[in-house]
Amino acid sequence: MKSILIALLLGLSGTLAWGQATPARSLGQSLYLPIYSHVWHGDMDNKGQPMRTLVSVSVSIRNTDPAKSIRITSAQYYDTDGKRLKEYVTAPRVIRPMGTYELFVPRSDDSGGSGANFVIVWKADTPASLPIVEGFHANLPVGRSIAFTTSAKALPED
């Protein structure tokens, strides 16, 4: 019985290893990153609005390729209504292998609203590992803190 169990476990572990996908590589993508310049919460006030807490956002663009650089060519910031507010990358920025490039939206900038987002475009000269792009949202006063992350999704190619 013990040998059957060991054989079964070895067989399953081999199947799992074979089933793992090879990491994707690309020459570039457009990524959609949802962010929030404020968060609605609590009960409705006498005007029918919930409480609003402003948050700062650190956008982290991480090159996961151990050998190849990537370039960030655009990071357009949009508000809740889809209006383009700002281009955060005015000239291409190279991210070296395993490096990170960061953007920051201060807590005082609530222009994006609760439905704000970035569209971030990256490119590579040869196929590179896909970057990880996240938004870290925070408001950290003593006694009542909020912090959470959002992750980018690839937009369909034209």
C-alpha positions in Angstrom: 0.0 0.0 0.0 2.8 2.4 0.9 4.6 1.8 -2.4 1.4 2.4 -4.3 0.9 5.7 -2.5 4.5 6.8 -3.2 4.1 5.9 -6.9 0.8 7.8 -7.1 2.4 10.9 -5.5 5.4 10.7 -7.9 3.2 10.3 -10.9 1.1 13.3 -9.8 4.1 15.5 -9.2 5.4 14.6 -12.7 2.1 15.5 -14.2 2.1 18.9 -12.4 5.5 19.7 -13.6 4.6 18.9 -17.2 1.4 20.9 -17.0 3.2 24.1 -16.0 3.1 26.7 -18.7 6.2 28.4 -20.1 6.2 32.1 -19.1 5.0 34.3 -21.9 7.3 36.5 -23.9 6.3 39.5 -26.0 7.7 42.5 -27.9 5.3 44.7 -26.0 1.8 45.4 -24.8 -0.7 48.0 -23.7 -1.7 47.4 -20.1 -4.8 48.6 -18.3 -4.2 49.4 -14.6 -7.3 50.3 -12.5 -6.5 52.8 -9.7 -8.4 54.9 -7.2 -7.7 58.4 -6.2 -10.3 58.1 -3.6 -12.4 55.3 -2.0 -16.1 55.5 -1.2 -17.1 53.9 2.1 -19.4 54.1 5.1 -23.0 55.2 5.2 -24.7 57.8 3.0 -24.8 61.4 4.4 -27.7 63.7 4.2 -26.8 64.6 0.6 -26.9 60.9 -0.5 -23.1 60.5 -0.7 -21.0 58.0 1.1 -17.8 59.1 2.9 -14.7 59.6 0.7 -11.1 58.8 1.7 -8.3 60.0 -0.5 -5.4 57.7 -1.3 -2.0 58.0 -2.8 -1.0 55.6 -5.5 2.5 54.1 -6.2 2.5 52.5 -9.6 5.2 49.8 -9.8 6.3 48.5 -13.3 8.6 45.5 -12.8 10.7 44.0 -15.5 10.6 40.3 -14.8 13.1 39.4 -17.5 16.6 38.4 -16.1 18.4 39.2 -19.3 16.5 41.8 -21.4 15.6 45.4 -20.9 12.1 46.8 -21.7 11.0 50.3 -22.5 8.0 52.2 -21.1 6.8 54.4 -23.9 3.6 55.8 -22.4 1.7 55.9 -19.1 -1.6 57.8 -19.7 -3.7 58.7 -16.7 -7.5 58.8 -17.2 -10.3 59.8 -14.9 -13.6 58.1 -14.0 -15.3 59.5 -17.1 -12.5 58.3 -19.4 -11.0 61.8 -19.9 -7.2 61.7 -20.4 -5.7 63.8 -17.6 -1.9 63.4 -17.9 0.9 61.6 -19.7 3.3 60.4 -17.0 6.1 59.3 -19.4 7.2 62.1 -21.6 10.2 60.2 -23.0 10.8 56.4 -23.2 12.1 55.0 -20.0 14.3 51.9 -20.0 13.9 49.3 -17.3 16.9 47.1 -17.0 16.6 43.4 -16.4 14.9 42.7 -13.0 14.5 46.5 -12.5 11.5 48.6 -11.5 10.2 51.9 -12.7 7.7 53.8 -10.4 5.1 56.4 -11.0 3.4 58.3 -8.1 0.0 59.9 -7.8 -0.1 62.0 -4.6 -3.0 61.8 -2.2 -3.8 65.4 -2.8 -4.5 64.7 -6.5 -8.1 63.5 -6.5 -8.7 64.4 -10.2 -9.0 60.7 -11.3 -11.8 59.8 -9.0 -12.8 56.3 -7.9 -12.7 54.9 -11.5 -9.3 56.3 -12.5 -6.9 54.2 -14.5 -3.6 54.1 -16.4 -2.9 52.7 -19.8 0.8 51.8 -19.8 2.6 50.8 -23.0 5.8 48.8 -23.0 8.0 47.6 -25.8 11.1 45.4 -26.2 13.6 44.9 -29.0 13.5 41.1 -28.7 10.8 39.0 -27.0 11.0 39.6 -23.2 9.2 38.3 -20.2 5.9 40.1 -19.4 6.3 42.8 -16.7 4.3 42.9 -13.5 2.4 46.2 -13.1 0.6 47.0 -9.9 -0.9 50.0 -8.1 -0.3 50.3 -4.3 -2.9 52.5 -2.8 -2.4 54.0 0.7 -3.6 56.4 3.3 -1.7 55.7 6.4 -2.6 58.1 9.2 -2.2 56.7 12.8 -5.2 54.7 13.9 -7.1 54.5 10.7 -5.1 53.2 7.7 -6.1 51.8 4.4 -3.8 50.1 1.9 -4.5 47.8 -1.1 -3.2 46.8 -4.5 -4.5 46.6 -8.0 -3.0 44.6 -11.0 -2.8 45.5 -14.6 -4.4 43.5 -17.4 -3.3 43.3 -21.0 -5.5 45.1 -23.5 -6.5 43.4 -26.7 -4.1 44.1 -29.6 -5.3 46.0 -32.6 
